[in-house]
Amino acid sequence: MEADIITRFIDDEGRITVWPSKSRHKEIVISYLAGKFQKGHPYIEKEVNEVIKQWHTFTDWPLLRRELVDRGYLNRDRGGYEYRLTDKSVDE
């Protein structure tokens, strides 16, 4: 079912083309995007932005970065310098 939903929001190259309006769909899209990050790899904000930019087309990477953090897919250190993929990303 999630595969059917995600296809509504991605293009033929797997890039997110639109931010969903429904919360449940947002969660599916963010989970999909989280899968583009490597487990155990520390990222600086610039690297997080670059990964996000590669996987979406609507040019709002700050929104997607905040959603990844707020929904628990990426952890950010207190200084906002380092990001890491969480266990939530692996569990789902």
N, C-alpha and C positions, 0 to 999 in steps of 0.2 A: 504494500500500500504506500509506504514512504517513497519508493522508487517512482510510483505514478505521480505522487505530489511533486517531487523534486523536478521532474521533467517539465513542469509548468513554469519553472523559474530559471531554467538554464538553457543555453543555446547548444548548438551541435558540437561545440568545442568544450562543453562542460562549464562554461562561465555563467555566473549568476547574472541575469539580465534585469531583474526587478526585485525590489524588496516587498515581500508579501504583506498583506494587511492583517491577516489572521495570526494570532500569537502562536498557534500550533504549527502553522506553516513556517513562521519565522524560526522556530526551534529546529525544524527539519533542515532548513537552509543553513543555519549556523552550524549545525552538526555536520552537514556536508562540507562546509568550508573548513571546519576544524580538522577534517580528515586530510587536508592539504598541508598540514604542519607535521614535522617529525617529532615523535616522542623522545624526550630526553635532551633535545637540542635547545640551548638557550638562544633566544632571539632578542635583539635590540629593537626598539620601536620601528626604526627605519626598515628592518628586515621583515617585521610583521606587516608593515604597510606594503612592501613589495610583493609578498605572497598574496595578500588580499587583492592588490591591483591586477595580478596575473589571473585571478579567478572571478572577477566581476567586471561588468561593463557600464554600470551606472554612476561611476565616479564619486562614490561616497564611502571611501575606505575608513574615515573616522567612525562613521556609524557602525560599520561592520566590526571594526576593532573593539569598540565599546561593547557591542553585543557579545562578542566572543568572551570578553572578560566578565561582563555582567551576568551572562548565562552560565558561567563556570567552566568554559572550555579552555581558556587561557588564564593563567595566574600572572599577575604583574607584581614585581617587588615594590616596596614602599616608595622608592625613589622614582618609580615609573620607567626605570631603565631596562630591566630584563623581564622578558616574558617566557613562559614555559607552558606547554600543553599539559592539561590536567588528566587525571585518571578518568574523569567523566567522558572524555573523548574516546578513550579506549573501551570503556564499558558499554557504550551505546552502539 
